[in-house]
Amino acid sequence: MPDGLRKLAGAAAVATLLCGVAGAASADSELRRALSHVPAKVAMDRNGIAASFVGLSELRKLYAGDPAAMRLRVNLGGSDTAKAFFYSDEASWKDSTGLKHDDIASFTEYGTPPRAVVIWRFTEPAISAPFVEGLAKRGFSQVNGIWRNGEPMKLDFTKRSVTNPFFGPLGRASMLAPFASGVAQSPDPGAAAEAGAVSVKTSLAGLAPVEAALDAIEKVAAQGSVLQAIVLTPAIWMQGDDVLDMMATSPTVDKKALADKMAERAKRPPTPVSLGVVIADVETKEPAGSGVVIALPYGDCDTAREGARIFADKWKNAAGRDGQTGAQRTGREPAVTVHQGKEACVALLSLMGAPDAERGNSVLRYITGAIWQRDFKALQGG
């Protein structure tokens, strides 16, 4: 079977596995708690991105609450809500939200704009009730259980504000669905309501492959913290696939060119499609270090070992569009381990080292940049 078709077949098998392995995740890390409010269905999102997480509580601990240092570290906080948080002072943030910066434990975003959802998790459940009580004073009214400060999906440029998370730079109204430890925010009331009703068992964190990936990452971060994370879906393997791209973009495919591509592909087998990917920005204390931990959950450990081997080989040898490999770009080589979970086996690749001089995370910046550009060769394009 051609490698491109093998990828598609692998993705179909993954879809079947993901649909039937919901489990009951524990709540050990803020990352796990946050993903427990994200619907499980995003695990098969076709754009390859399931969710992104920013752990504000852990960032505050690491950087002693210094907002400039926190902003420098964060490169997954792309929502208007996260930008408002980082670029508003304490007074303007409290005026807009009724909250202190320190009241927010994390932001987690999923979905496609303009119907994307941002999950706010509070540092204490007791914060939720006074927050909801104060919404009416901030222009919100309740309709069918959802708090709204305007018409769904409607823009009002007179209300735009980059430091107000409930309007943002376009003046788009917010729909809020409060839950026990936070609130789900979206311009779409249906999306907000769905997020507000998610339970652990119906969540992304409740899927056995994701649960196993989180278990493995939390072991690495046991003496440290997870500051950011991105969860990818099996569709990420379709990005940057030179053979599939050729077949999709050319009305008539040059048979010789296709044969050449397939011959080239045969020399570099693709990383086996996993049941998703969790990529975490990790800071450890013992030994002191920072970097990225990548968890690839598979159905069995033999496949996990093969996936780890091929990923590590491609990280070292497969050059991106700039002619450099992941190892050359970051100066890091992955340490590979295999973690046996309850219903999945995880290939765990740790790209850890001395903290960056600028107190950021250059390894995560390289990986996420490659993903945005469809050029993360360790997973994509054979």
C-alpha positions as YAML, in Angstrom:
chain: A
units: angstrom
residues:
- id: 1
  name: MET
  ca: [0.00, 0.00, 0.00]
- id: 2
  name: PRO
  ca: [1.39, 3.48, -0.84]
- id: 3
  name: ASP
  ca: [2.51, 5.43, 2.24]
- id: 4
  name: GLY
  ca: [-0.05, 8.20, 1.65]
- id: 5
  name: LEU
  ca: [-2.88, 5.68, 1.64]
- id: 6
  name: ARG
  ca: [-1.35, 3.92, 4.63]
- id: 7
  name: LYS
  ca: [-1.55, 7.21, 6.52]
- id: 8
  name: LEU
  ca: [-5.21, 7.58, 5.65]
- id: 9
  name: ALA
  ca: [-5.92, 4.00, 6.69]
- id: 10
  name: GLY
  ca: [-4.03, 4.60, 9.93]
- id: 11
  name: ALA
  ca: [-6.04, 7.72, 10.62]
- id: 12
  name: ALA
  ca: [-9.28, 5.81, 10.08]
- id: 13
  name: ALA
  ca: [-8.17, 3.17, 12.56]
- id: 14
  name: VAL
  ca: [-7.27, 5.90, 15.04]
- id: 15
  name: ALA
  ca: [-10.73, 7.43, 14.67]
- id: 16
  name: THR
  ca: [-12.29, 4.08, 15.59]
- id: 17
  name: LEU
  ca: [-10.08, 3.73, 18.64]
- id: 18
  name: LEU
  ca: [-10.67, 7.27, 19.86]
- id: 19
  name: CYS
  ca: [-14.43, 6.92, 19.62]
- id: 20
  name: GLY
  ca: [-14.47, 3.97, 21.98]
- id: 21
  name: VAL
  ca: [-11.88, 4.54, 24.69]
- id: 22
  name: ALA
  ca: [-13.34, 7.17, 26.99]
- id: 23
  name: GLY
  ca: [-12.04, 6.64, 30.49]
- id: 24
  name: ALA
  ca: [-12.05, 8.45, 33.83]
- id: 25
  name: ALA
  ca: [-9.04, 10.74, 34.15]
- id: 26
  name: SER
  ca: [-7.69, 11.86, 37.49]
- id: 27
  name: ALA
  ca: [-7.02, 15.55, 38.08]
- id: 28
  name: ASP
  ca: [-3.34, 15.83, 38.92]
- id: 29
  name: SER
  ca: [-2.15, 18.82, 36.88]
- id: 30
  name: GLU
  ca: [-3.73, 22.08, 35.79]
- id: 31
  name: LEU
  ca: [-3.30, 20.90, 32.22]
- id: 32
  name: ARG
  ca: [-5.38, 17.80, 32.93]
- id: 33
  name: ARG
  ca: [-7.99, 19.80, 34.81]
- id: 34
  name: ALA
  ca: [-8.27, 22.27, 31.95]
- id: 35
  name: LEU
  ca: [-8.59, 19.58, 29.27]
- id: 36
  name: SER
  ca: [-11.36, 18.04, 31.39]
- id: 37
  name: HIS
  ca: [-13.59, 20.91, 30.17]
- id: 38
  name: VAL
  ca: [-12.83, 20.44, 26.45]
- id: 39
  name: PRO
  ca: [-15.31, 18.21, 24.54]
- id: 40
  name: ALA
  ca: [-13.87, 14.86, 23.48]
- id: 41
  name: LYS
  ca: [-15.07, 15.36, 19.90]
- id: 42
  name: VAL
  ca: [-12.20, 17.78, 19.18]
- id: 43
  name: ALA
  ca: [-9.83, 14.79, 19.25]
- id: 44
  name: MET
  ca: [-10.75, 14.25, 15.59]
- id: 45
  name: ASP
  ca: [-10.66, 17.89, 14.46]
- id: 46
  name: ARG
  ca: [-9.70, 17.92, 10.79]
- id: 47
  name: ASN
  ca: [-7.37, 20.92, 11.01]
- id: 48
  name: GLY
  ca: [-4.99, 18.93, 13.24]
- id: 49
  name: ILE
  ca: [-5.26, 21.14, 16.35]
- id: 50
  name: ALA
  ca: [-7.47, 19.92, 19.20]
- id: 51
  name: ALA
  ca: [-6.69, 22.47, 21.94]
- id: 52
  name: SER
  ca: [-4.00, 24.80, 23.29]
- id: 53
  name: PHE
  ca: [-3.35, 25.52, 26.97]
- id: 54
  name: VAL
  ca: [-1.58, 28.28, 28.90]
- id: 55
  name: GLY
  ca: [-0.93, 27.56, 32.59]
- id: 56
  name: LEU
  ca: [-1.00, 30.97, 34.22]
- id: 57
  name: SER
  ca: [-0.61, 29.70, 37.80]
- id: 58
  name: GLU
  ca: [2.61, 27.87, 36.91]
- id: 59
  name: LEU
  ca: [3.93, 30.82, 34.92]
- id: 60
  name: ARG
  ca: [3.36, 33.12, 37.91]
- id: 61
  name: LYS
  ca: [5.29, 30.75, 40.18]
- id: 62
  name: LEU
  ca: [8.21, 30.45, 37.77]
- id: 63
  name: TYR
  ca: [8.50, 34.15, 37.01]
- id: 64
  name: ALA
  ca: [7.39, 35.58, 40.37]
- id: 65
  name: GLY
  ca: [4.39, 37.19, 38.68]
- id: 66
  name: ASP
  ca: [6.52, 39.29, 36.30]
- id: 67
  name: PRO
  ca: [4.14, 39.94, 33.37]
- id: 68
  name: ALA
  ca: [6.93, 40.78, 30.90]
- id: 69
  name: ALA
  ca: [8.75, 37.50, 31.59]
- id: 70
  name: MET
  ca: [5.48, 35.57, 31.40]
- id: 71
  name: ARG
  ca: [4.63, 37.12, 28.02]
- id: 72
  name: LEU
  ca: [8.08, 36.21, 26.71]
- id: 73
  name: ARG
  ca: [7.57, 32.54, 27.59]
- id: 74
  name: VAL
  ca: [4.05, 32.26, 26.15]
- id: 75
  name: ASN
  ca: [3.57, 31.53, 22.47]
- id: 76
  name: LEU
  ca: [0.32, 29.54, 22.60]
- id: 77
  name: GLY
  ca: [-1.86, 32.30, 24.06]
- id: 78
  name: GLY
  ca: [-3.23, 33.47, 20.71]
- id: 79
  name: SER
  ca: [-6.85, 34.12, 21.71]
- id: 80
  name: ASP
  ca: [-8.12, 37.67, 22.19]
- id: 81
  name: THR
  ca: [-8.86, 36.68, 25.80]
- id: 82
  name: ALA
  ca: [-5.25, 35.69, 26.54]
- id: 83
  name: LYS
  ca: [-3.93, 38.79, 24.79]
- id: 84
  name: ALA
  ca: [-6.23, 40.99, 26.89]
- id: 85
  name: PHE
  ca: [-4.97, 39.27, 30.02]
- id: 86
  name: PHE
  ca: [-1.30, 39.84, 29.22]
- id: 87
  name: TYR
  ca: [-1.64, 43.39, 27.95]
- id: 88
  name: SER
  ca: [-3.98, 44.86, 30.59]
- id: 89
  name: ASP
  ca: [-2.81, 46.23, 33.91]
- id: 90
  name: GLU
  ca: [-4.40, 45.06, 37.14]
- id: 91
  name: ALA
  ca: [-6.84, 47.97, 37.33]
- id: 92
  name: SER
  ca: [-8.18, 47.66, 33.79]
- id: 93
  name: TRP
  ca: [-8.43, 43.86, 34.04]
- id: 94
  name: LYS
  ca: [-10.45, 44.12, 37.25]
- id: 95
  name: ASP
  ca: [-12.65, 46.85, 35.77]
- id: 96
  name: SER
  ca: [-13.43, 44.64, 32.75]
- id: 97
  name: THR
  ca: [-13.88, 41.32, 34.53]
- id: 98
  name: GLY
  ca: [-14.28, 41.88, 38.27]
- id: 99
  name: LEU
  ca: [-11.29, 39.57, 38.74]
- id: 100
  name: LYS
  ca: [-7.65, 39.89, 39.66]
- id: 101
  name: HIS
  ca: [-4.99, 38.52, 37.32]
- id: 102
  name: ASP
  ca: [-4.09, 36.04, 40.07]
- id: 103
  name: ASP
  ca: [-7.64, 34.64, 40.02]
- id: 104
  name: ILE
  ca: [-7.04, 32.91, 36.66]
- id: 105
  name: ALA
  ca: [-5.34, 29.50, 36.73]
- id: 106
  name: SER
  ca: [-5.34, 28.83, 32.99]
- id: 107
  name: PHE
  ca: [-6.80, 29.56, 29.58]
- id: 108
  name: THR
  ca: [-7.52, 26.76, 27.14]
- id: 109
  name: GLU
  ca: [-8.69, 27.40, 23.58]
- id: 110
  name: TYR
  ca: [-10.25, 25.04, 21.06]
- id: 111
  name: GLY
  ca: [-12.36, 25.27, 17.93]
- id: 112
  name: THR
  ca: [-12.19, 27.51, 14.88]
- id: 113
  name: PRO
  ca: [-12.73, 31.29, 15.03]
- id: 114
  name: PRO
  ca: [-15.13, 32.99, 15.18]
- id: 115
  name: ARG
  ca: [-16.84, 30.12, 17.04]
- id: 116
  name: ALA
  ca: [-13.76, 29.17, 19.06]
- id: 117
  name: VAL
  ca: [-14.15, 28.57, 22.80]
- id: 118
  name: VAL
  ca: [-11.87, 29.77, 25.59]
- id: 119
  name: ILE
  ca: [-12.06, 27.92, 28.92]
- id: 120
  name: TRP
  ca: [-11.19, 30.08, 31.91]
- id: 121
  name: ARG
  ca: [-10.26, 28.09, 34.99]
- id: 122
  name: PHE
  ca: [-10.20, 29.96, 38.28]
- id: 123
  name: THR
  ca: [-7.58, 29.35, 40.97]
- id: 124
  name: GLU
  ca: [-10.36, 28.68, 43.51]
- id: 125
  name: PRO
  ca: [-13.95, 27.43, 42.97]
- id: 126
  name: ALA
  ca: [-15.15, 30.13, 45.37]
- id: 127
  name: ILE
  ca: [-14.30, 32.76, 42.75]
- id: 128
  name: SER
  ca: [-17.05, 31.55, 40.41]
- id: 129
  name: ALA
  ca: [-20.13, 32.75, 42.34]
- id: 130
  name: PRO
  ca: [-19.08, 36.41, 42.84]
- id: 131
  name: PHE
  ca: [-17.85, 36.49, 39.24]
- id: 132
  name: VAL
  ca: [-21.28, 35.45, 37.97]
- id: 133
  name: GLU
  ca: [-23.03, 37.84, 40.36]
- id: 134
  name: GLY
  ca: [-21.01, 40.72, 38.91]
- id: 135
  name: LEU
  ca: [-21.81, 40.01, 35.26]
- id: 136
  name: ALA
  ca: [-25.02, 42.06, 35.23]
- id: 137
  name: LYS
  ca: [-23.04, 45.12, 36.35]
- id: 138
  name: ARG
  ca: [-20.79, 44.64, 33.31]
- id: 139
  name: GLY
  ca: [-23.55, 44.68, 30.73]
- id: 140
  name: PHE
  ca: [-24.41, 40.97, 30.65]
- id: 141
  name: SER
  ca: [-27.90, 39.49, 30.69]
- id: 142
  name: GLN
  ca: [-28.95, 35.86, 30.94]
- id: 143
  name: VAL
  ca: [-30.76, 34.12, 28.08]
- id: 144
  name: ASN
  ca: [-31.47, 30.39, 28.29]
- id: 145
  name: GLY
  ca: [-28.81, 29.95, 30.96]
- id: 146
  name: ILE
  ca: [-26.08, 31.74, 28.96]
- id: 147
  name: TRP
  ca: [-24.77, 35.17, 29.92]
- id: 148
  name: ARG
  ca: [-24.31, 37.51, 26.96]
- id: 149
  name: ASN
  ca: [-23.19, 41.14, 26.52]
- id: 150
  name: GLY
  ca: [-24.58, 41.57, 23.00]
- id: 151
  name: GLU
  ca: [-25.89, 39.68, 19.99]
- id: 152
  name: PRO
  ca: [-24.16, 36.38, 19.16]
- id: 153
  name: MET
  ca: [-21.46, 36.68, 16.49]
- id: 154
  name: LYS
  ca: [-22.16, 40.40, 16.04]
- id: 155
  name: LEU
  ca: [-19.42, 43.05, 15.93]
- id: 156
  name: ASP
  ca: [-19.74, 46.48, 17.50]
- id: 157
  name: PHE
  ca: [-16.67, 48.54, 16.69]
- id: 158
  name: THR
  ca: [-17.67, 51.18, 19.24]
- id: 159
  name: LYS
  ca: [-16.95, 48.62, 21.99]
- id: 160
  name: ARG
  ca: [-13.68, 47.19, 20.74]
- id: 161
  name: SER
  ca: [-10.86, 47.06, 23.26]
- id: 162
  name: VAL
  ca: [-7.69, 44.99, 23.18]
- id: 163
  name: THR
  ca: [-7.61, 44.91, 26.99]
- id: 164
  name: ASN
  ca: [-11.25, 43.87, 27.49]
- id: 165
  name: PRO
  ca: [-11.56, 40.08, 27.06]
- id: 166
  name: PHE
  ca: [-15.33, 40.28, 26.65]
- id: 167
  name: PHE
  ca: [-15.15, 42.44, 23.48]
- id: 168
  name: GLY
  ca: [-11.60, 42.25, 22.17]
- id: 169
  name: PRO
  ca: [-10.14, 44.22, 19.25]
- id: 170
  name: LEU
  ca: [-13.23, 43.69, 17.05]
- id: 171
  name: GLY
  ca: [-15.93, 44.48, 19.61]
- id: 172
  name: ARG
  ca: [-17.40, 40.97, 19.29]
- id: 173
  name: ALA
  ca: [-19.87, 40.07, 22.05]
- id: 174
  name: SER
  ca: [-19.14, 37.21, 24.46]
- id: 175
  name: MET
  ca: [-21.41, 34.33, 25.46]
- id: 176
  name: LEU
  ca: [-20.49, 32.87, 28.85]
- id: 177
  name: ALA
  ca: [-21.42, 29.51, 30.37]
- id: 178
  name: PRO
  ca: [-20.24, 29.38, 34.01]
- id: 179
  name: PHE
  ca: [-19.30, 26.07, 35.64]
- id: 180
  name: ALA
  ca: [-18.09, 25.16, 39.12]
- id: 181
  name: SER
  ca: [-14.46, 26.22, 38.67]
- id: 182
  name: GLY
  ca: [-14.58, 28.68, 35.79]
- id: 183
  name: VAL
  ca: [-16.38, 29.80, 32.68]
- id: 184
  name: ALA
  ca: [-16.59, 28.86, 29.00]
- id: 185
  name: GLN
  ca: [-16.47, 31.85, 26.62]
- id: 186
  name: SER
  ca: [-17.39, 31.97, 22.93]
- id: 187
  name: PRO
  ca: [-19.14, 34.32, 20.48]
- id: 188
  name: ASP
  ca: [-21.46, 31.35, 19.82]
- id: 189
  name: PRO
  ca: [-23.94, 30.61, 22.67]
- id: 190
  name: GLY
  ca: [-24.31, 26.98, 21.57]
- id: 191
  name: ALA
  ca: [-20.54, 26.40, 21.71]
- id: 192
  name: ALA
  ca: [-20.33, 28.05, 25.14]
- id: 193
  name: ALA
  ca: [-23.24, 25.96, 26.47]
- id: 194
  name: GLU
  ca: [-21.69, 22.74, 25.17]
- id: 195
  name: ALA
  ca: [-18.37, 23.52, 26.85]
- id: 196
  name: GLY
  ca: [-20.04, 24.45, 30.11]
- id: 197
  name: ALA
  ca: [-21.77, 21.06, 30.24]
- id: 198
  name: VAL
  ca: [-18.68, 18.90, 29.61]
- id: 199
  name: SER
  ca: [-17.88, 16.33, 32.29]
- id: 200
  name: VAL
  ca: [-14.58, 14.51, 32.81]
- id: 201
  name: LYS
  ca: [-15.94, 11.39, 31.08]
- id: 202
  name: THR
  ca: [-17.09, 13.36, 28.02]
- id: 203
  name: SER
  ca: [-13.91, 15.44, 27.82]
- id: 204
  name: LEU
  ca: [-10.67, 15.37, 25.86]
- id: 205
  name: ALA
  ca: [-8.83, 14.43, 29.07]
- id: 206
  name: GLY
  ca: [-11.27, 11.54, 29.52]
- id: 207
  name: LEU
  ca: [-10.10, 9.80, 26.34]
- id: 208
  name: ALA
  ca: [-7.75, 6.94, 27.24]
- id: 209
  name: PRO
  ca: [-4.97, 7.92, 24.76]
- id: 210
  name: VAL
  ca: [-4.92, 11.50, 26.04]
- id: 211
  name: GLU
  ca: [-5.09, 10.31, 29.64]
- id: 212
  name: ALA
  ca: [-2.07, 8.05, 29.05]
- id: 213
  name: ALA
  ca: [-0.18, 10.93, 27.38]
- id: 214
  name: LEU
  ca: [-0.92, 13.19, 30.35]
- id: 215
  name: ASP
  ca: [0.21, 10.50, 32.80]
- id: 216
  name: ALA
  ca: [3.55, 10.24, 30.99]
- id: 217
  name: ILE
  ca: [4.08, 14.01, 30.79]
- id: 218
  name: GLU
  ca: [3.18, 14.49, 34.44]
- id: 219
  name: LYS
  ca: [5.88, 11.99, 35.44]
- id: 220
  name: VAL
  ca: [8.50, 14.09, 33.65]
- id: 221
  name: ALA
  ca: [7.12, 17.27, 35.22]
- id: 222
  name: ALA
  ca: [6.73, 15.79, 38.71]
- id: 223
  name: GLN
  ca: [9.61, 17.97, 39.97]
- id: 224
  name: GLY
  ca: [8.56, 20.99, 37.92]
- id: 225
  name: SER
  ca: [5.65, 22.32, 35.94]
- id: 226
  name: VAL
  ca: [3.78, 22.28, 32.64]
- id: 227
  name: LEU
  ca: [3.56, 25.89, 31.45]
- id: 228
  name: GLN
  ca: [1.91, 25.47, 28.05]
- id: 229
  name: ALA
  ca: [0.68, 22.63, 25.89]
- id: 230
  name: ILE
  ca: [-0.89, 21.90, 22.55]
- id: 231
  name: VAL
  ca: [-2.94, 18.80, 21.73]
- id: 232
  name: LEU
  ca: [-2.86, 17.63, 18.11]
- id: 233
  name: THR
  ca: [-5.21, 15.25, 16.32]
- id: 234
  name: PRO
  ca: [-4.30, 12.40, 13.93]
- id: 235
  name: ALA
  ca: [-5.06, 14.80, 11.05]
- id: 236
  name: ILE
  ca: [-1.68, 16.45, 11.73]
- id: 237
  name: TRP
  ca: [-0.04, 13.58, 9.80]
- id: 238
  name: MET
  ca: [-1.76, 14.82, 6.65]
- id: 239
  name: GLN
  ca: [-0.08, 18.22, 6.84]
- id: 240
  name: GLY
  ca: [2.97, 18.77, 4.69]
- id: 241
  name: ASP
  ca: [2.66, 15.40, 2.97]
- id: 242
  name: ASP
  ca: [4.41, 16.00, -0.34]
- id: 243
  name: VAL
  ca: [2.64, 13.14, -2.15]
- id: 244
  name: LEU
  ca: [-0.84, 14.01, -0.91]
- id: 245
  name: ASP
  ca: [-0.23, 17.71, -1.55]
- id: 246
  name: MET
  ca: [0.80, 16.94, -5.12]
- id: 247
  name: MET
  ca: [-2.32, 14.86, -5.70]
- id: 248
  name: ALA
  ca: [-4.59, 17.47, -4.10]
- id: 249
  name: THR
  ca: [-3.21, 20.55, -5.86]
- id: 250
  name: SER
  ca: [-2.51, 19.28, -9.38]
- id: 251
  name: PRO
  ca: [-5.47, 18.78, -11.77]
- id: 252
  name: THR
  ca: [-3.36, 16.24, -13.64]
- id: 253
  name: VAL
  ca: [-0.58, 14.46, -11.79]
- id: 254
  name: ASP
  ca: [2.70, 13.93, -13.62]
- id: 255
  name: LYS
  ca: [3.18, 10.18, -13.32]
- id: 256
  name: LYS
  ca: [6.97, 10.36, -13.32]
- id: 257
  name: ALA
  ca: [7.01, 13.11, -10.69]
- id: 258
  name: LEU
  ca: [4.62, 11.10, -8.54]
- id: 259
  name: ALA
  ca: [6.73, 7.95, -8.96]
- id: 260
  name: ASP
  ca: [9.84, 9.91, -7.96]
- id: 261
  name: LYS
  ca: [8.09, 11.21, -4.86]
- id: 262
  name: MET
  ca: [6.95, 7.72, -3.92]
- id: 263
  name: ALA
  ca: [10.48, 6.33, -4.41]
- id: 264
  name: GLU
  ca: [11.85, 9.09, -2.21]
- id: 265
  name: ARG
  ca: [9.17, 8.34, 0.37]
- id: 266
  name: ALA
  ca: [10.11, 4.66, 0.45]
- id: 267
  name: LYS
  ca: [13.56, 5.65, 1.73]
- id: 268
  name: ARG
  ca: [12.07, 7.49, 4.73]
- id: 269
  name: PRO
  ca: [9.05, 5.67, 6.20]
- id: 270
  name: PRO
  ca: [6.44, 7.85, 7.90]
- id: 271
  name: THR
  ca: [6.09, 8.05, 11.65]
- id: 272
  name: PRO
  ca: [3.18, 5.72, 12.54]
- id: 273
  name: VAL
  ca: [-0.07, 7.62, 13.09]
- id: 274
  name: SER
  ca: [-0.67, 7.87, 16.84]
- id: 275
  name: LEU
  ca: [-3.92, 8.39, 18.73]
- id: 276
  name: GLY
  ca: [-3.14, 12.09, 18.95]
- id: 277
  name: VAL
  ca: [-0.17, 14.10, 20.21]
- id: 278
  name: VAL
  ca: [0.40, 16.15, 23.37]
- id: 279
  name: ILE
  ca: [3.30, 18.63, 23.20]
- id: 280
  name: ALA
  ca: [4.13, 20.27, 26.53]
- id: 281
  name: ASP
  ca: [6.38, 23.16, 27.56]
- id: 282
  name: VAL
  ca: [8.01, 21.74, 30.68]
- id: 283
  name: GLU
  ca: [10.25, 23.29, 33.33]
- id: 284
  name: THR
  ca: [11.98, 20.89, 35.74]
- id: 285
  name: LYS
  ca: [13.69, 21.59, 39.05]
- id: 286
  name: GLU
  ca: [15.75, 18.44, 39.55]
- id: 287
  name: PRO
  ca: [17.79, 18.64, 37.43]
- id: 288
  name: ALA
  ca: [17.10, 22.23, 36.46]
- id: 289
  name: GLY
  ca: [16.08, 22.42, 32.83]
- id: 290
  name: SER
  ca: [13.47, 23.47, 30.33]
- id: 291
  name: GLY
  ca: [12.25, 22.26, 27.00]
- id: 292
  name: VAL
  ca: [9.52, 20.20, 25.39]
- id: 293
  name: VAL
  ca: [8.05, 16.78, 26.09]
- id: 294
  name: ILE
  ca: [6.15, 15.10, 23.25]
- id: 295
  name: ALA
  ca: [3.75, 12.24, 24.00]
- id: 296
  name: LEU
  ca: [2.57, 9.97, 21.18]
- id: 297
  name: PRO
  ca: [-0.04, 7.45, 22.43]
- id: 298
  name: TYR
  ca: [-0.42, 4.18, 20.50]
- id: 299
  name: GLY
  ca: [-2.53, 1.07, 20.87]
- id: 300
  name: ASP
  ca: [0.46, -1.13, 21.76]
- id: 301
  name: CYS
  ca: [4.06, -0.70, 22.93]
- id: 302
  name: ASP
  ca: [5.71, -2.27, 19.89]
- id: 303
  name: THR
  ca: [4.17, 0.43, 17.69]
- id: 304
  name: ALA
  ca: [5.05, 3.06, 20.29]
- id: 305
  name: ARG
  ca: [8.70, 2.02, 20.21]
- id: 306
  name: GLU
  ca: [8.71, 2.11, 16.41]
- id: 307
  name: GLY
  ca: [7.00, 5.51, 16.41]
- id: 308
  name: ALA
  ca: [9.58, 6.88, 18.85]
- id: 309
  name: ARG
  ca: [12.45, 5.47, 16.79]
- id: 310
  name: ILE
  ca: [11.23, 6.98, 13.52]
- id: 311
  name: PHE
  ca: [10.37, 10.33, 15.14]
- id: 312
  name: ALA
  ca: [13.86, 10.56, 16.67]
- id: 313
  name: ASP
  ca: [15.48, 9.64, 13.36]
- id: 314
  name: LYS
  ca: [13.48, 12.23, 11.43]
- id: 315
  name: TRP
  ca: [14.12, 14.87, 14.10]
- id: 316
  name: LYS
  ca: [17.83, 14.31, 13.50]
- id: 317
  name: ASN
  ca: [17.83, 13.80, 9.72]
- id: 318
  name: ALA
  ca: [14.70, 15.19, 8.01]
- id: 319
  name: ALA
  ca: [15.30, 18.81, 7.00]
- id: 320
  name: GLY
  ca: [12.50, 21.35, 6.78]
- id: 321
  name: ARG
  ca: [12.06, 23.98, 4.11]
- id: 322
  name: ASP
  ca: [14.94, 26.01, 5.54]
- id: 323
  name: GLY
  ca: [17.30, 23.07, 5.04]
- id: 324
  name: GLN
  ca: [17.75, 22.38, 8.76]
- id: 325
  name: THR
  ca: [16.59, 19.49, 10.90]
- id: 326
  name: GLY
  ca: [14.91, 19.80, 14.28]
- id: 327
  name: ALA
  ca: [18.16, 18.81, 15.98]
- id: 328
  name: GLN
  ca: [20.08, 21.50, 14.09]
- id: 329
  name: ARG
  ca: [17.49, 24.16, 14.82]
- id: 330
  name: THR
  ca: [17.29, 23.47, 18.56]
- id: 331
  name: GLY
  ca: [20.56, 21.78, 19.54]
- id: 332
  name: ARG
  ca: [18.51, 19.10, 21.33]
- id: 333
  name: GLU
  ca: [18.35, 15.33, 20.84]
- id: 334
  name: PRO
  ca: [15.26, 13.51, 22.16]
- id: 335
  name: ALA
  ca: [15.55, 11.16, 25.12]
- id: 336
  name: VAL
  ca: [13.12, 8.33, 24.33]
- id: 337
  name: THR
  ca: [11.08, 6.27, 26.81]
- id: 338
  name: VAL
  ca: [7.90, 4.19, 26.52]
- id: 339
  name: HIS
  ca: [5.10, 4.54, 29.06]
- id: 340
  name: GLN
  ca: [2.47, 1.80, 29.39]
- id: 341
  name: GLY
  ca: [-0.91, 3.32, 30.25]
- id: 342
  name: LYS
  ca: [-4.19, 1.62, 31.06]
- id: 343
  name: GLU
  ca: [-5.47, 1.48, 27.49]
- id: 344
  name: ALA
  ca: [-2.64, 3.01, 25.44]
- id: 345
  name: CYS
  ca: [1.15, 2.88, 25.25]
- id: 346
  name: VAL
  ca: [2.97, 6.21, 24.96]
- id: 347
  name: ALA
  ca: [6.14, 7.03, 23.05]
- id: 348
  name: LEU
  ca: [7.61, 9.82, 25.16]
- id: 349
  name: LEU
  ca: [10.26, 12.08, 23.63]
- id: 350
  name: SER
  ca: [11.94, 14.58, 25.96]
- id: 351
  name: LEU
  ca: [13.82, 17.52, 24.45]
- id: 352
  name: MET
  ca: [15.12, 18.99, 27.69]
- id: 353
  name: GLY
  ca: [18.23, 21.05, 28.42]
- id: 354
  name: ALA
  ca: [19.55, 24.13, 30.15]
- id: 355
  name: PRO
  ca: [16.97, 26.95, 30.42]
- id: 356
  name: ASP
  ca: [17.10, 29.45, 27.55]
- id: 357
  name: ALA
  ca: [19.10, 32.57, 28.35]
- id: 358
  name: GLU
  ca: [16.15, 34.80, 27.41]
- id: 359
  name: ARG
  ca: [13.87, 32.78, 29.74]
- id: 360
  name: GLY
  ca: [11.67, 31.67, 26.85]
- id: 361
  name: ASN
  ca: [11.43, 28.28, 25.19]
- id: 362
  name: SER
  ca: [13.12, 28.22, 21.79]
- id: 363
  name: VAL
  ca: [12.37, 24.51, 21.31]
- id: 364
  name: LEU
  ca: [8.61, 25.06, 21.63]
- id: 365
  name: ARG
  ca: [8.80, 28.11, 19.37]
- id: 366
  name: TYR
  ca: [10.50, 26.03, 16.68]
- id: 367
  name: ILE
  ca: [8.00, 23.15, 16.94]
- id: 368
  name: THR
  ca: [4.86, 25.29, 16.97]
- id: 369
  name: GLY
  ca: [6.22, 27.47, 14.17]
- id: 370
  name: ALA
  ca: [6.86, 24.34, 12.08]
- id: 371
  name: ILE
  ca: [3.32, 23.11, 12.78]
- id: 372
  name: TRP
  ca: [1.75, 26.45, 11.76]
- id: 373
  name: GLN
  ca: [3.81, 26.34, 8.54]
- id: 374
  name: ARG
  ca: [2.86, 22.69, 7.83]
- id: 375
  name: ASP
  ca: [6.55, 21.80, 8.04]
- id: 376
  name: PHE
  ca: [7.00, 19.65, 11.17]
- id: 377
  name: LYS
  ca: [8.91, 16.88, 9.42]
- id: 378
  name: ALA
  ca: [9.22, 14.63, 12.47]
- id: 379
  name: LEU
  ca: [5.51, 13.86, 12.10]
- id: 380
  name: GLN
  ca: [4.54, 15.04, 8.65]
- id: 381
  name: GLY
  ca: [5.21, 14.41, 5.02]
- id: 382
  name: GLY
  ca: [6.64, 10.92, 5.44]
...
